[in-house]
Amino acid sequence: MRQDGSWFVISASATGSAHTKVDMPCQDSFRFSASVRDGVLVAAVADGAGSAKYSRVGSEAVAREALRTASRLVRLHALPMYEGVLREVLAETVHAARRHLEQDVRGSGIDIREYATTLIVAICTSEMTGTAQIGDGAVVTSGALSDSNKEDPYLLFSPPQRGEYVNETNFITSRDWRSCLDIRVRRVNTSCLLMFTDGIQSLALDPANDFRPHSPFFTPLLRWAENQRDATTASNGLKSFLSSPRVTDRTDDDLTLLVAMLP
């Protein structure tokens, strides 16, 4: 890992076995930057709906625009940010991602719901962590955020959303997307942040216990991550893990996992 105080990010996506069987590409997308400003991480993860024809395009578009907008807005504000400012930055980021997708779709004759995708955005500064989420997937943090409970070192910072019916979620392409937007900000240091799509949820979270983070999943993962030195090599290793029978025997959905750590 780097020793200069900047974020070290390991990230990967893998096509779920259900999609592989029908020759369908992975519909997850992610983008991140650990170089927007010193000590600031900006990341976005999106999960395209398998039932939507252009969901891969949708997930790529909103993740890319979310990173672009959040990075621009972070550069405009003095650090440390006020909590209200970070909330505004996160809200504008999601609104910009939606507007960008609307502009891409306009004139095509295609319903925007054919680009259905979730979106999670995270911004971590030296003193504050904030997330904005529409849909399932989750953000888990570790570090100072959970120092008060050493027996439970992981905090579910932003939980998965569910739709009105079982196995249904919310999408940024829905008509009521604004009411689904969940923004969370806490003024506290975070030394480790993990973002993932719902393909990881069955391994990482316990739905019978308020989606509590599953330590036997996170602890070995972070111990491995702490020993990595090259992000590209580590990301390739993470992708191999996500594609391995240890994971695919338990979930057939597309998988995306982003691990960001401070030294």
Secondary structure as UniProt FT lines:
FT   STRAND          8..14
FT   HELIX           17..21
FT   TURN            22..23
FT   STRAND          28..33
FT   TURN            38..39
FT   STRAND          41..48
FT   TURN            50..51
FT   TURN            53..54
FT   HELIX           55..76
FT   HELIX           83..105
FT   TURN            106..107
FT   HELIX           112..115
FT   STRAND          119..124
FT   STRAND          129..134
FT   STRAND          138..142
FT   HELIX           144..146
FT   TURN            147..148
FT   TURN            150..151
FT   STRAND          154..158
FT   TURN            166..167
FT   TURN            172..173
FT   TURN            175..176
FT   HELIX           177..180
FT   STRAND          182..186
FT   STRAND          192..196
FT   HELIX           198..200
FT   HELIX           201..204
FT   STRAND          205..206
FT   HELIX           207..209
FT   TURN            210..211
FT   STRAND          212..213
FT   HELIX           215..226
FT   HELIX           231..242
FT   HELIX           245..248
FT   TURN            249..250
FT   STRAND          255..261
//
